[in-house]
Amino acid sequence: MNLIRTGILLAGLTALFMAIGFLIGGASGAMIALFVAAATNLFSYWNADKLVLSLHEAREVDASTAPEVVALVHDLARRAGLPMPRVYVMDSPQPNAFATGRNPEHAAVAVSTGLLNMLDRDEIAGVIAHELTHIRNHDTLTMTVTATIAGAISMLAQFGLFFGGARDNNNGLGVIGTVLMVILAPIAAMIVQMAISRTREYAADAGGARVSGRPDALASALAKISNAAQAIENVTAERAPATAHLFIVNPLTGRGMDDLFSTHPSTENRIAALRQLAAEMGQGDLVRRTSTRTSVPSYPSDSASPWGRSHGTSHGPWG
């Protein structure tokens, strides 16, 4: 059902793209928009992951530069029944993460330095498992294509502002119609983005909790990331807001109307769903966890630090 709904929503985005083309240039404009939409989708299929990683200045790491992170991703990918994805690190103080790629064989997981520094090992495992579930469910392609089309709709609407308002053709676009298009088209694209993203986050939370075996750790991570995201700016995400729905938590600050216009479900609702899942898994009620807890983590750590840093150095897992 989610797959069918997502297909309908993507078709809606393409139809919106064509409608804007029709308003700008009539039937020929609609056909040009359809061609551009097809080209955009084709480009997104092959290159959107590279574009998104570049937009967020993510740097690929391997077993020699970030051994603990790469080993953790490898173990979780094995649990999820996935090929090993490429691993990237974003130099951002805001804790966050996303996954991208056209299929599980060409996927990548990106985590921020803030995530590695602020969360403990079990929480990071929960976040990575969430992103791996997106890969397993093929959400990464859908969400990346959505971001590309939504961005193209916004640009096309701006294009119409310059070339549509002066036209006095049978379409009757005019100045008022142009202004409405420029305002409403990006909003409509954003609403479709939200619908697609929200349907995917709950499923990824549940799948990630089962892969990591710790719904409480993922819930704790969501709470920490959500609180930090409201206070710590993510510079690259602010420059590319169309990619916000790719992240595990909305990376944009200043979200005054979060419940109405957020690309993600509320953190409270996601934690409540994880609490219910924990009960189903026989783990009882979630207990608030802190970074100073004394229980043994699910993933063993060495005597240095959780991410392989030597004592007395400031280098992280990204080198």
CORCOR-V87103 format. One record per residue. N is the residue number from 1. RES is the residue in one small letter. PHI is phi as a letter, one per 30 degrees, with the letter a starting at -180 (* if undefined). BURIAL is 1 if it has 16 or more other C-alpha atoms within 10 Angstrom, else 0. D_LAST is the distance of its C-alpha to the last C-alpha in Angstrom with 1 decimal. Layout:
n->N res->RES phi->PHI burial->BURIAL d_last->D_LAST
n->N res->RES phi->PHI burial->BURIAL d_last->D_LAST
This chain:
n->1 res->m phi->* burial->0 d_last->43.4
n->2 res->n phi->d burial->0 d_last->39.9
n->3 res->l phi->d burial->0 d_last->39.5
n->4 res->i phi->d burial->0 d_last->42.9
n->5 res->r phi->d burial->0 d_last->42.3
n->6 res->t phi->d burial->1 d_last->39.0
n->7 res->g phi->e burial->0 d_last->40.8
n->8 res->i phi->d burial->0 d_last->43.5
n->9 res->l phi->d burial->1 d_last->41.1
n->10 res->l phi->d burial->1 d_last->39.4
n->11 res->a phi->d burial->0 d_last->42.9
n->12 res->g phi->d burial->0 d_last->43.7
n->13 res->l phi->d burial->1 d_last->40.8
n->14 res->t phi->d burial->1 d_last->42.1
n->15 res->a phi->d burial->1 d_last->45.7
n->16 res->l phi->d burial->1 d_last->44.6
n->17 res->f phi->e burial->1 d_last->43.1
n->18 res->m phi->d burial->1 d_last->46.4
n->19 res->a phi->d burial->1 d_last->48.4
n->20 res->i phi->d burial->1 d_last->46.8
n->21 res->g phi->d burial->1 d_last->47.5
n->22 res->f phi->d burial->1 d_last->51.1
n->23 res->l phi->d burial->1 d_last->51.5
n->24 res->i phi->d burial->1 d_last->50.3
n->25 res->g phi->b burial->1 d_last->52.1
n->26 res->g phi->i burial->1 d_last->54.4
n->27 res->a phi->d burial->0 d_last->54.5
n->28 res->s phi->d burial->0 d_last->52.9
n->29 res->g phi->d burial->1 d_last->50.1
n->30 res->a phi->d burial->1 d_last->49.5
n->31 res->m phi->d burial->1 d_last->49.4
n->32 res->i phi->d burial->1 d_last->46.9
n->33 res->a phi->d burial->1 d_last->44.7
n->34 res->l phi->d burial->1 d_last->45.0
n->35 res->f phi->d burial->0 d_last->43.9
n->36 res->v phi->d burial->1 d_last->40.9
n->37 res->a phi->d burial->1 d_last->40.0
n->38 res->a phi->d burial->0 d_last->40.2
n->39 res->a phi->d burial->0 d_last->38.0
n->40 res->t phi->d burial->1 d_last->35.5
n->41 res->n phi->d burial->1 d_last->35.4
n->42 res->l phi->d burial->0 d_last->35.0
n->43 res->f phi->d burial->0 d_last->32.1
n->44 res->s phi->d burial->1 d_last->30.5
n->45 res->y phi->d burial->1 d_last->30.9
n->46 res->w phi->c burial->0 d_last->29.0
n->47 res->n phi->b burial->0 d_last->26.6
n->48 res->a phi->d burial->1 d_last->26.2
n->49 res->d phi->d burial->1 d_last->22.9
n->50 res->k phi->d burial->0 d_last->21.4
n->51 res->l phi->d burial->0 d_last->23.0
n->52 res->v phi->d burial->1 d_last->21.9
n->53 res->l phi->d burial->1 d_last->18.2
n->54 res->s phi->d burial->0 d_last->18.7
n->55 res->l phi->e burial->0 d_last->20.6
n->56 res->h phi->c burial->1 d_last->17.9
n->57 res->e phi->h burial->0 d_last->15.3
n->58 res->a phi->d burial->1 d_last->13.2
n->59 res->r phi->c burial->0 d_last->10.4
n->60 res->e phi->d burial->1 d_last->10.6
n->61 res->v phi->b burial->1 d_last->8.3
n->62 res->d phi->b burial->1 d_last->9.9
n->63 res->a phi->d burial->0 d_last->10.7
n->64 res->s phi->d burial->0 d_last->8.7
n->65 res->t phi->c burial->0 d_last->5.2
n->66 res->a phi->b burial->1 d_last->6.8
n->67 res->p phi->d burial->1 d_last->10.1
n->68 res->e phi->d burial->1 d_last->11.9
n->69 res->v phi->d burial->1 d_last->11.7
n->70 res->v phi->d burial->1 d_last->12.7
n->71 res->a phi->d burial->0 d_last->15.3
n->72 res->l phi->d burial->1 d_last->16.7
n->73 res->v phi->d burial->1 d_last->17.2
n->74 res->h phi->d burial->1 d_last->18.8
n->75 res->d phi->d burial->1 d_last->21.1
n->76 res->l phi->d burial->1 d_last->22.2
n->77 res->a phi->d burial->1 d_last->22.7
n->78 res->r phi->d burial->0 d_last->24.9
n->79 res->r phi->d burial->0 d_last->26.8
n->80 res->a phi->d burial->1 d_last->27.4
n->81 res->g phi->i burial->0 d_last->28.6
n->82 res->l phi->c burial->1 d_last->26.2
n->83 res->p phi->d burial->0 d_last->24.3
n->84 res->m phi->d burial->1 d_last->20.5
n->85 res->p phi->d burial->1 d_last->19.2
n->86 res->r phi->d burial->1 d_last->16.2
n->87 res->v phi->c burial->1 d_last->13.4
n->88 res->y phi->b burial->1 d_last->11.9
n->89 res->v phi->b burial->1 d_last->10.2
n->90 res->m phi->c burial->1 d_last->12.2
n->91 res->d phi->d burial->1 d_last->11.4
n->92 res->s phi->b burial->1 d_last->14.7
n->93 res->p phi->d burial->1 d_last->16.1
n->94 res->q phi->d burial->1 d_last->18.6
n->95 res->p phi->d burial->1 d_last->18.1
n->96 res->n phi->a burial->1 d_last->19.0
n->97 res->a phi->a burial->1 d_last->18.5
n->98 res->f phi->a burial->1 d_last->20.4
n->99 res->a phi->b burial->1 d_last->21.2
n->100 res->t phi->a burial->1 d_last->22.6
n->101 res->g phi->k burial->1 d_last->24.2
n->102 res->r phi->d burial->1 d_last->27.8
n->103 res->n phi->a burial->1 d_last->28.1
n->104 res->p phi->e burial->1 d_last->26.4
n->105 res->e phi->d burial->0 d_last->25.8
n->106 res->h phi->b burial->0 d_last->24.0
n->107 res->a phi->c burial->1 d_last->22.1
n->108 res->a phi->b burial->1 d_last->18.7
n->109 res->v phi->c burial->1 d_last->17.3
n->110 res->a phi->b burial->1 d_last->15.2
n->111 res->v phi->b burial->1 d_last->14.2
n->112 res->s phi->c burial->1 d_last->13.5
n->113 res->t phi->d burial->1 d_last->11.2
n->114 res->g phi->d burial->1 d_last->14.7
n->115 res->l phi->d burial->1 d_last->15.7
n->116 res->l phi->d burial->1 d_last->13.0
n->117 res->n phi->d burial->0 d_last->14.0
n->118 res->m phi->c burial->1 d_last->17.7
n->119 res->l phi->c burial->1 d_last->18.7
n->120 res->d phi->d burial->1 d_last->19.3
n->121 res->r phi->d burial->1 d_last->18.6
n->122 res->d phi->d burial->1 d_last->22.0
n->123 res->e phi->d burial->1 d_last->21.8
n->124 res->i phi->d burial->1 d_last->18.5
n->125 res->a phi->d burial->1 d_last->20.2
n->126 res->g phi->d burial->1 d_last->23.2
n->127 res->v phi->d burial->1 d_last->21.4
n->128 res->i phi->d burial->1 d_last->19.8
n->129 res->a phi->d burial->1 d_last->23.2
n->130 res->h phi->e burial->1 d_last->24.8
n->131 res->e phi->d burial->1 d_last->22.8
n->132 res->l phi->d burial->1 d_last->23.6
n->133 res->t phi->d burial->1 d_last->27.2
n->134 res->h phi->e burial->1 d_last->27.2
n->135 res->i phi->d burial->1 d_last->26.1
n->136 res->r phi->d burial->1 d_last->28.8
n->137 res->n phi->d burial->1 d_last->31.4
n->138 res->h phi->i burial->1 d_last->30.6
n->139 res->d phi->d burial->1 d_last->30.0
n->140 res->t phi->d burial->1 d_last->27.0
n->141 res->l phi->d burial->1 d_last->29.3
n->142 res->t phi->e burial->1 d_last->32.0
n->143 res->m phi->d burial->1 d_last->29.9
n->144 res->t phi->d burial->1 d_last->28.2
n->145 res->v phi->d burial->1 d_last->31.6
n->146 res->t phi->e burial->1 d_last->33.0
n->147 res->a phi->d burial->1 d_last->30.6
n->148 res->t phi->d burial->1 d_last->31.3
n->149 res->i phi->d burial->1 d_last->35.1
n->150 res->a phi->d burial->1 d_last->35.1
n->151 res->g phi->d burial->1 d_last->33.5
n->152 res->a phi->d burial->1 d_last->36.0
n->153 res->i phi->d burial->1 d_last->38.8
n->154 res->s phi->d burial->1 d_last->37.9
n->155 res->m phi->d burial->0 d_last->37.8
n->156 res->l phi->d burial->1 d_last->41.1
n->157 res->a phi->d burial->1 d_last->42.7
n->158 res->q phi->d burial->1 d_last->41.8
n->159 res->f phi->d burial->1 d_last->43.2
n->160 res->g phi->d burial->1 d_last->46.4
n->161 res->l phi->d burial->1 d_last->46.7
n->162 res->f phi->d burial->0 d_last->47.4
n->163 res->f phi->c burial->0 d_last->49.4
n->164 res->g phi->c burial->1 d_last->51.0
n->165 res->g phi->d burial->1 d_last->52.7
n->166 res->a phi->d burial->0 d_last->55.0
n->167 res->r phi->d burial->1 d_last->56.3
n->168 res->d phi->b burial->0 d_last->59.6
n->169 res->n phi->c burial->0 d_last->59.8
n->170 res->n phi->d burial->0 d_last->61.2
n->171 res->n phi->d burial->0 d_last->58.0
n->172 res->g phi->i burial->0 d_last->58.8
n->173 res->l phi->d burial->1 d_last->55.3
n->174 res->g phi->i burial->1 d_last->56.1
n->175 res->v phi->d burial->0 d_last->54.3
n->176 res->i phi->d burial->0 d_last->54.4
n->177 res->g phi->d burial->1 d_last->53.1
n->178 res->t phi->d burial->1 d_last->50.3
n->179 res->v phi->d burial->1 d_last->49.2
n->180 res->l phi->d burial->0 d_last->49.4
n->181 res->m phi->d burial->1 d_last->47.3
n->182 res->v phi->d burial->1 d_last->44.6
n->183 res->i phi->d burial->0 d_last->44.4
n->184 res->l phi->d burial->0 d_last->45.1
n->185 res->a phi->d burial->1 d_last->43.3
n->186 res->p phi->d burial->1 d_last->39.7
n->187 res->i phi->d burial->1 d_last->40.8
n->188 res->a phi->d burial->1 d_last->42.2
n->189 res->a phi->d burial->1 d_last->39.0
n->190 res->m phi->d burial->1 d_last->37.0
n->191 res->i phi->d burial->1 d_last->39.5
n->192 res->v phi->d burial->1 d_last->39.0
n->193 res->q phi->e burial->1 d_last->35.2
n->194 res->m phi->d burial->1 d_last->35.7
n->195 res->a phi->d burial->1 d_last->38.1
n->196 res->i phi->d burial->1 d_last->35.8
n->197 res->s phi->d burial->1 d_last->32.7
n->198 res->r phi->d burial->1 d_last->34.7
n->199 res->t phi->d burial->1 d_last->36.3
n->200 res->r phi->c burial->1 d_last->33.0
n->201 res->e phi->d burial->1 d_last->31.1
n->202 res->y phi->d burial->1 d_last->33.6
n->203 res->a phi->d burial->1 d_last->33.5
n->204 res->a phi->d burial->1 d_last->29.7
n->205 res->d phi->d burial->1 d_last->29.8
n->206 res->a phi->d burial->1 d_last->32.4
n->207 res->g phi->d burial->1 d_last->30.7
n->208 res->g phi->d burial->1 d_last->27.3
n->209 res->a phi->d burial->1 d_last->29.2
n->210 res->r phi->d burial->1 d_last->31.0
n->211 res->v phi->d burial->1 d_last->28.0
n->212 res->s phi->d burial->1 d_last->26.1
n->213 res->g phi->i burial->1 d_last->29.4
n->214 res->r phi->b burial->1 d_last->28.7
n->215 res->p phi->d burial->1 d_last->30.4
n->216 res->d phi->d burial->1 d_last->30.3
n->217 res->a phi->d burial->1 d_last->26.5
n->218 res->l phi->d burial->1 d_last->26.3
n->219 res->a phi->d burial->1 d_last->29.0
n->220 res->s phi->d burial->1 d_last->27.2
n->221 res->a phi->d burial->1 d_last->24.1
n->222 res->l phi->d burial->1 d_last->26.3
n->223 res->a phi->d burial->1 d_last->28.0
n->224 res->k phi->d burial->1 d_last->24.9
n->225 res->i phi->d burial->1 d_last->23.4
n->226 res->s phi->d burial->1 d_last->26.8
n->227 res->n phi->d burial->0 d_last->27.4
n->228 res->a phi->d burial->1 d_last->24.2
n->229 res->a phi->d burial->1 d_last->24.6
n->230 res->q phi->d burial->1 d_last->27.9
n->231 res->a phi->c burial->0 d_last->26.6
n->232 res->i phi->c burial->1 d_last->23.1
n->233 res->e phi->d burial->1 d_last->23.2
n->234 res->n phi->c burial->1 d_last->21.1
n->235 res->v phi->d burial->0 d_last->21.5
n->236 res->t phi->d burial->1 d_last->20.8
n->237 res->a phi->d burial->1 d_last->23.1
n->238 res->e phi->d burial->0 d_last->25.8
n->239 res->r phi->d burial->0 d_last->25.8
n->240 res->a phi->b burial->0 d_last->26.1
n->241 res->p phi->d burial->0 d_last->28.2
n->242 res->a phi->d burial->1 d_last->29.5
n->243 res->t phi->c burial->1 d_last->26.3
n->244 res->a phi->e burial->1 d_last->26.6
n->245 res->h phi->d burial->1 d_last->28.3
n->246 res->l phi->d burial->1 d_last->25.3
n->247 res->f phi->d burial->1 d_last->23.4
n->248 res->i phi->d burial->1 d_last->24.2
n->249 res->v phi->b burial->1 d_last->25.7
n->250 res->n phi->e burial->1 d_last->27.1
n->251 res->p phi->d burial->1 d_last->24.4
n->252 res->l phi->d burial->1 d_last->27.2
n->253 res->t phi->d burial->1 d_last->28.5
n->254 res->g phi->i burial->0 d_last->32.2
n->255 res->r phi->d burial->0 d_last->33.5
n->256 res->g phi->d burial->0 d_last->37.1
n->257 res->m phi->b burial->0 d_last->38.6
n->258 res->d phi->e burial->0 d_last->36.0
n->259 res->d phi->d burial->0 d_last->38.5
n->260 res->l phi->d burial->0 d_last->40.2
n->261 res->f phi->c burial->0 d_last->37.6
n->262 res->s phi->d burial->1 d_last->34.3
n->263 res->t phi->d burial->1 d_last->32.6
n->264 res->h phi->b burial->1 d_last->32.0
n->265 res->p phi->d burial->1 d_last->34.4
n->266 res->s phi->d burial->0 d_last->34.6
n->267 res->t phi->d burial->1 d_last->32.2
n->268 res->e phi->d burial->0 d_last->35.3
n->269 res->n phi->d burial->0 d_last->36.8
n->270 res->r phi->d burial->1 d_last->33.6
n->271 res->i phi->d burial->1 d_last->33.4
n->272 res->a phi->d burial->0 d_last->37.2
n->273 res->a phi->d burial->1 d_last->36.8
n->274 res->l phi->d burial->1 d_last->34.1
n->275 res->r phi->d burial->1 d_last->36.5
n->276 res->q phi->d burial->1 d_last->39.2
n->277 res->l phi->d burial->1 d_last->37.0
n->278 res->a phi->d burial->1 d_last->36.2
n->279 res->a phi->d burial->0 d_last->39.9
n->280 res->e phi->d burial->0 d_last->40.5
n->281 res->m phi->d burial->0 d_last->37.9
n->282 res->g phi->i burial->0 d_last->39.8
n->283 res->q phi->c burial->0 d_last->37.2
n->284 res->g phi->i burial->0 d_last->39.5
n->285 res->d phi->d burial->0 d_last->38.8
n->286 res->l phi->d burial->1 d_last->35.3
n->287 res->v phi->c burial->0 d_last->34.5
n->288 res->r phi->d burial->0 d_last->32.5
n->289 res->r phi->c burial->0 d_last->29.3
n->290 res->t phi->b burial->0 d_last->27.3
n->291 res->s phi->d burial->0 d_last->23.9
n->292 res->t phi->c burial->0 d_last->26.0
n->293 res->r phi->d burial->0 d_last->27.9
n->294 res->t phi->c burial->0 d_last->28.8
n->295 res->s phi->d burial->0 d_last->29.1
n->296 res->v phi->d burial->0 d_last->27.0
n->297 res->p phi->d burial->0 d_last->24.3
n->298 res->s phi->d burial->0 d_last->24.8
n->299 res->y phi->c burial->0 d_last->21.5
n->300 res->p phi->d burial->0 d_last->21.1
n->301 res->s phi->b burial->0 d_last->18.4
n->302 res->d phi->c burial->0 d_last->17.8
n->303 res->s phi->d burial->0 d_last->18.6
n->304 res->a phi->d burial->0 d_last->15.2
n->305 res->s phi->a burial->0 d_last->14.3
n->306 res->p phi->e burial->1 d_last->14.5
n->307 res->w phi->c burial->1 d_last->10.8
n->308 res->g phi->i burial->1 d_last->10.3
n->309 res->r phi->d burial->1 d_last->9.4
n->310 res->s phi->d burial->0 d_last->11.6
n->311 res->h phi->d burial->0 d_last->14.5
n->312 res->g phi->i burial->0 d_last->14.7
n->313 res->t phi->c burial->0 d_last->11.0
n->314 res->s phi->c burial->0 d_last->9.7
n->315 res->h phi->d burial->0 d_last->6.0
n->316 res->g phi->c burial->1 d_last->5.8
n->317 res->p phi->d burial->1 d_last->5.5
n->318 res->w phi->c burial->1 d_last->3.8
n->319 res->g phi->j burial->0 d_last->0.0
